[in-house]
Amino acid sequence: MKREALELLYLAKLEKKARECRQNFFSFFQYFWDTIVPDPLVLNWHIKYLCNELQKIGFRLQKREKNPYDLVINIPPGTTKSTIVTIMWPAWLWLIDPTLRGINTSYSGDVAMEHAVKSRDVLKSAKFQELYPDHIIFKIDQDNKSRYENTAGGSRACTGTGGRITSKHAHFIIEDDPLSPKQAVSETMLKTANDFSVRTLSTRKVDKKVSTRILVMQRLHEDDPAGRKLQQSNVKHICLPAEITELENVQPKELEKNYIDGLLDPSRMDKEVLNNFREELGSAEYAGQFLQSPRAAEGNILKREWWRFYDVLPDIKIQRIIQSYDTAFKKADHNDFCAVTTWYEFPNGFYLVDLWHKKVNYPELKVQAHILGNEWRPHIVLIPDTDAGQALIPELARESKLPVYAVAVTKDKISNAMTASPTIEAGKVFLPNTAAWKNIFLEQMSGFPNVKHDDIVDSVTQFLNWVREHPFETPVAIGKPRNRSLTEGF
């Protein structure tokens, strides 16, 4: 009787645990942790929070209720994000509804496949079978690493960013790190990730009113898939930077109260660990991966504190007036703005007196070039000798009689910014305190290279690099130029 009683007690405990794990994803996550991770589980408040959020979505899927939002999760590496979202959650979804179909993607097909296989490992584990015998039966002829199905109609497919998922539709779609940090610096890879996320995965829902998409990643660029997704209205944003900073980007805001001494996870990422990451990665990459801001608060290459400001121009003769163009012709969301910066060169440095910044087509740009040339009477007009600038250079020189210089483009944008940075750091570049465009200017300059548009950066760095190579030698007698108000917007 004693043995039978113990067996009954054990079965009762199993039944209770099975019921608990079915009703509570956080309990499921804790109980099955050791089926795929050999290390002890180190809990932190964010783990339970994410589990509870995913549980609500899961029960809506089970009931085929309307999905009010897709989910974007920005969280640092090393916070168990993939184990929670991409491995454990799909396994739990099959526990509550084995008919659900899912797709998971990552920057690499191998990484996506590893996540899918680990989910399957949970479901095939002895521990799962003990609680839920024969609940999930895999179809023998559809049990592959990159795609598997169960006998209830559920399926799981995975692919790398940009991979093929033709004819596959899903109730849940998980994008887990669609970009790696190395890929994020490539315009080609960034475009591939954005196109795949926006144009491909968005069409893969079984039912647009019911199916859900989960995007979980570190912020690597202002225009990365998370940046694109967050522009949509039906999105819930969970942003958990490793530490609270002046960026103030914790989302939802009430989660700040869970931070301990300003830290998200002090047991695994204390101040010393974070400082080591900051030194190893540099401020820009640390800002993206750990602060969830693709632009560092103190600036990336062209740091915010380097700029000098003026209220009144120096009361001395201007040496040169120089205009610097960055050109783009088509009006479209994916095109950069045109930018023209106008500079006064004095013995002590360079004073930005005007910024014109707008999306225009070529005829509008040409008209504006004549207006700016007549207004400021520059001694030199710098235009990049590229496809966009080659049409403007001869026409402007011929029609306006302005001294136009075609600037050869021999370096990439980042190299140009790095070459120009010592002049700014030395305190020789001055911005008008009262200009309406001052904040926009600083945001783009300090955010570069992780900004969507870099036209102002290109105009400024072209100017600074040109004057470094062509210093003023002989003063030029000039009349007083017609000056627009520095408070005028654009």
Secondary structure, DSSP 8 states (H G I E B T S, - for coil): -HHHHHHHHHHHHHHHHHHHHHH-HHHHHHHTGGGT--S-----HHHHHHHHHHHHHHHHHHHT-----EEEEE--TTSSHHIIIIIIHHHHHHHH-TT-EEEEEESSHHHHHHHHHHHHHHHHSHHHHHHSTTSS-EEEEEE-SSEEEETTS-EEEEEETT---TT--BSEEEEE-SS-HHHHT-HHHHHHHHHIIIIIGGG-BS-TTT-EEEEEE----TTSHHHHHTTSSSEEEEE--SB--TT---BSGGGGGG-BTTBS-TTTS-HHHHHHHHHHH-HHHHHHHTTS-SS-TT-SSS-GGG-EEESS--SS---EEEEEEE-----STTS--EEEEEEEEETTEEEEEEEEEE---HHHHHHHHHHHHHHH--SEEEEE-SHHHHTHHHHHHHHH---EEEE---S-HHHHHHHHHHHHHTT-EEEETT-TTHHHHHHHHHHTTSSS--HHHHHHHHHHHHHHHS---S-----------TT---
